[in-house]
């Protein structure tokens, strides 16, 4: 269940419809179920690359993704109508700050 919500959030983060996140949740396991008997089908083919990264780099990537997703979800939580389409943290924080200031002044 958690994987489905994460995939929906990743789709929203990429400015796609949530249904594409659902597709990315269900299609790969179904494909593996159908083609999993093939010897050439390997999951985690490039997983050895994670061993080459330091623990700090891995934590940094995961933290950055978590912050970006949380900030993108903030707009729905706060009911912000006009929001940036850019996904970098500076533009998102700037949009949130402007909306907070505008709400205070009204």
C-alpha positions in Angstrom: 0.0 0.0 0.0 2.8 2.4 0.8 4.5 1.7 -2.5 1.3 2.7 -4.3 1.1 6.1 -2.5 4.8 6.7 -3.2 4.3 6.0 -6.9 1.4 8.4 -7.0 3.5 11.0 -5.3 6.3 10.5 -7.7 3.9 10.9 -10.7 2.6 14.1 -9.2 6.2 15.2 -8.6 6.9 14.7 -12.3 3.8 16.7 -13.2 2.0 13.6 -14.5 -1.5 12.3 -13.7 -1.7 10.0 -10.7 -2.8 7.1 -12.9 0.7 6.9 -14.3 1.9 6.3 -10.8 -0.5 3.5 -10.4 0.7 2.0 -13.7 4.3 2.1 -12.4 3.0 0.2 -9.3 1.2 -2.7 -11.1 2.8 -3.1 -14.5 6.4 -4.2 -13.4 5.2 -7.0 -11.1 2.8 -8.3 -13.7 5.5 -8.2 -16.3 7.8 -10.0 -14.0 5.1 -12.6 -13.3 4.7 -13.3 -17.0 8.3 -13.1 -18.0 10.0 -14.0 -14.7 10.9 -17.5 -15.9 13.2 -16.1 -18.5 16.9 -16.4 -17.5 17.7 -13.1 -19.2 15.2 -11.2 -17.0 17.1 -9.9 -14.0 15.8 -7.7 -11.2 18.3 -5.3 -9.7 20.7 -5.6 -12.6 22.4 -2.4 -11.6 22.0 -2.8 -7.8 25.8 -3.2 -7.4 26.2 0.5 -8.1 24.7 1.3 -4.8 27.7 -0.4 -3.2 29.9 2.2 -4.9 28.1 5.2 -3.3 28.9 6.2 0.3 26.2 6.0 3.0 26.1 9.8 3.2 25.4 10.1 -0.5 22.6 7.5 -0.3 21.0 9.3 2.7 21.4 12.6 0.8 19.5 11.4 -2.2 16.8 9.9 -0.1 16.5 13.0 2.1 16.3 15.2 -1.0 13.6 13.1 -2.5 11.6 13.2 0.8 11.9 17.0 1.1 10.9 17.5 -2.5 7.8 15.2 -2.2 6.8 16.8 1.1 7.0 20.4 -0.3 5.0 19.4 -3.4 2.4 17.9 -1.1 2.3 21.1 0.9 0.4 22.9 -1.8 -2.6 20.5 -1.5 -2.4 20.6 2.3 -2.4 24.4 2.4 -5.0 24.7 -0.4 -2.7 26.8 -2.6 -4.2 27.4 -6.0 -1.5 29.3 -7.9 1.7 27.3 -7.5 5.0 26.9 -9.3 5.5 24.2 -11.9 9.2 24.0 -11.1 10.1 21.2 -8.7 13.4 22.6 -7.3 13.3 23.4 -3.6 14.0 27.1 -4.0 11.0 27.8 -6.3 8.7 25.7 -4.1 9.7 27.4 -0.9 9.4 30.8 -2.6 5.8 30.0 -3.7 4.9 28.7 -0.2 6.3 31.8 1.4 4.5 34.2 -1.0 1.2 32.4 -0.3 1.7 32.6 3.4 2.5 36.3 3.3 -0.5 37.0 1.0 -2.8 35.1 3.4 -1.5 37.1 6.4 -2.0 40.4 4.6 -5.6 39.6 3.7 
